[in-house]
Amino acid sequence: MGKMKELSTVLDEIVTCGETLVQGAEKLRDMMGIIDSLAECGKTLISSGKALRDYFSDTEEAKPAAKKVEKKEAKPAAAPKPEKVLSKEDVRKVLAEVSQAGHRNEVIELLKKHGADNITALKPELYETVIKEAEGLKDA
């Protein structure tokens, strides 16, 4: 009976492998359905993107709407002068002038007041404030 038991064990293993294969195939089928859905979503996005691009491009259909908007808009007053963006070098120049004018210790304290040990560590959003305060030291 030993051989019958061995045969039975092998047949059980074959059945288990078959069940695992079936489960795997079902999961693959489900994944393929998801992949198909993703592909459809992609196609929909592409066609929607193209439609939006065409709608908002300079076509004859879009031009009349643009003209209406242009007529409604009032002419802007004189455009304000764009503000100069201050650089680290601008700050360095002003602080050097103030320091050379005899206010070296005040310059160091000014930087520390704004959380910096040196000009390099100074945050760009503070450049204007530091320059104004430093120029105030020159006049003092």
C-alpha positions as CSV (number, residue, x, y, z in Angstrom):
1,M,0.0,0.0,0.0
2,G,2.9,2.3,0.2
3,K,2.8,3.0,-3.5
4,M,-0.9,3.9,-3.4
5,K,-0.2,6.4,-0.6
6,E,2.6,8.0,-2.7
7,L,0.3,8.2,-5.7
8,S,-2.4,9.7,-3.6
9,T,0.0,12.4,-2.3
10,V,1.3,13.2,-5.8
11,L,-2.3,13.5,-7.1
12,D,-3.2,15.8,-4.2
13,E,-0.2,18.0,-5.1
14,I,-1.3,18.1,-8.7
15,V,-4.8,19.1,-7.7
16,T,-3.4,21.9,-5.4
17,C,-1.2,23.1,-8.3
18,G,-4.1,23.1,-10.6
19,E,-6.2,25.1,-8.2
20,T,-3.4,27.6,-7.7
21,L,-3.1,28.0,-11.5
22,V,-6.8,28.6,-11.8
23,Q,-6.7,31.3,-9.1
24,G,-3.7,32.9,-10.8
25,A,-5.5,32.9,-14.1
26,E,-8.6,34.5,-12.6
27,K,-6.4,37.2,-11.0
28,L,-4.7,37.9,-14.3
29,R,-8.1,38.1,-16.0
30,D,-9.2,40.7,-13.4
31,M,-5.9,42.6,-13.9
32,M,-6.5,42.6,-17.7
33,G,-9.9,44.1,-17.1
34,I,-8.3,46.8,-15.0
35,I,-5.6,47.4,-17.7
36,D,-8.3,47.7,-20.3
37,S,-10.1,50.2,-18.2
38,L,-6.9,52.2,-17.7
39,A,-6.4,52.2,-21.5
40,E,-9.9,53.5,-22.0
41,C,-9.3,56.2,-19.4
42,G,-6.1,57.2,-21.3
43,K,-7.9,57.4,-24.6
44,T,-10.6,59.6,-23.0
45,L,-8.0,61.9,-21.5
46,I,-6.2,62.2,-24.9
47,S,-9.4,63.1,-26.7
48,S,-10.5,65.5,-24.0
49,G,-7.1,67.2,-24.0
50,K,-7.2,67.5,-27.8
51,A,-10.7,68.9,-27.7
52,L,-9.7,71.5,-25.0
53,R,-6.6,72.4,-26.9
54,D,-8.6,72.9,-30.1
55,Y,-11.3,74.9,-28.3
56,F,-8.8,77.3,-26.7
57,S,-6.5,77.6,-29.7
58,D,-6.6,80.6,-32.1
59,T,-9.4,79.3,-34.3
60,E,-12.1,81.3,-36.0
61,E,-14.6,80.0,-33.4
62,A,-12.5,81.3,-30.5
63,K,-11.7,84.8,-32.1
64,P,-15.2,86.3,-31.7
65,A,-15.2,85.5,-28.0
66,A,-11.8,87.0,-27.6
67,K,-12.9,90.2,-29.4
68,K,-15.8,90.6,-27.1
69,V,-13.6,90.4,-24.1
70,E,-11.2,92.9,-25.6
71,K,-14.0,95.5,-26.1
72,K,-15.1,95.1,-22.5
73,E,-11.7,95.7,-21.1
74,A,-10.8,99.3,-20.3
75,K,-7.4,100.5,-21.2
76,P,-5.1,100.3,-18.3
77,A,-3.6,103.5,-16.8
78,A,0.1,104.1,-17.2
79,A,1.8,100.8,-16.3
80,P,3.7,101.0,-13.0
81,K,7.4,100.8,-13.3
82,P,8.6,97.3,-12.5
83,E,10.4,97.2,-9.2
84,K,14.1,96.4,-9.2
85,V,14.8,93.0,-7.8
86,L,17.5,93.4,-5.2
87,S,20.4,91.1,-5.2
88,K,22.8,90.0,-2.5
89,E,25.4,92.2,-4.2
90,D,23.1,95.3,-3.7
91,V,23.0,94.5,0.0
92,R,26.7,93.9,0.1
93,K,27.4,97.3,-1.5
94,V,25.2,99.3,0.8
95,L,26.4,97.4,3.9
96,A,30.1,98.0,2.9
97,E,29.4,101.7,2.5
98,V,27.8,102.0,5.9
99,S,30.5,99.9,7.5
100,Q,33.2,102.1,5.9
101,A,31.4,105.2,7.2
102,G,32.2,104.0,10.7
103,H,29.1,101.8,11.5
104,R,30.7,98.3,11.3
105,N,29.3,97.1,14.6
106,E,25.8,98.4,13.7
107,V,26.0,96.5,10.4
108,I,26.8,93.3,12.3
109,E,24.0,93.9,14.7
110,L,21.6,94.7,11.8
111,L,22.4,91.3,10.2
112,K,21.9,89.5,13.5
113,K,18.6,91.3,14.1
114,H,17.4,89.7,10.9
115,G,18.7,86.2,11.7
116,A,21.9,86.2,9.7
117,D,25.5,86.0,10.7
118,N,26.6,87.3,7.3
119,I,25.1,88.6,4.1
120,T,25.1,85.1,2.5
121,A,22.9,83.9,5.3
122,L,20.4,86.7,4.8
123,K,17.0,85.7,3.3
124,P,16.3,87.4,0.0
125,E,12.9,88.7,1.2
126,L,14.8,90.8,3.8
127,Y,17.1,92.5,1.4
128,E,15.0,95.6,1.0
129,T,14.4,96.0,4.7
130,V,18.1,95.6,5.6
131,I,19.1,98.1,2.9
132,K,16.6,100.7,4.2
133,E,17.7,100.2,7.8
134,A,21.4,100.4,6.8
135,E,20.8,103.6,4.9
136,G,19.2,105.0,8.0
137,L,22.5,104.2,9.8
138,K,24.4,106.3,7.3
139,D,22.3,109.3,8.0
140,A,22.5,108.9,11.8
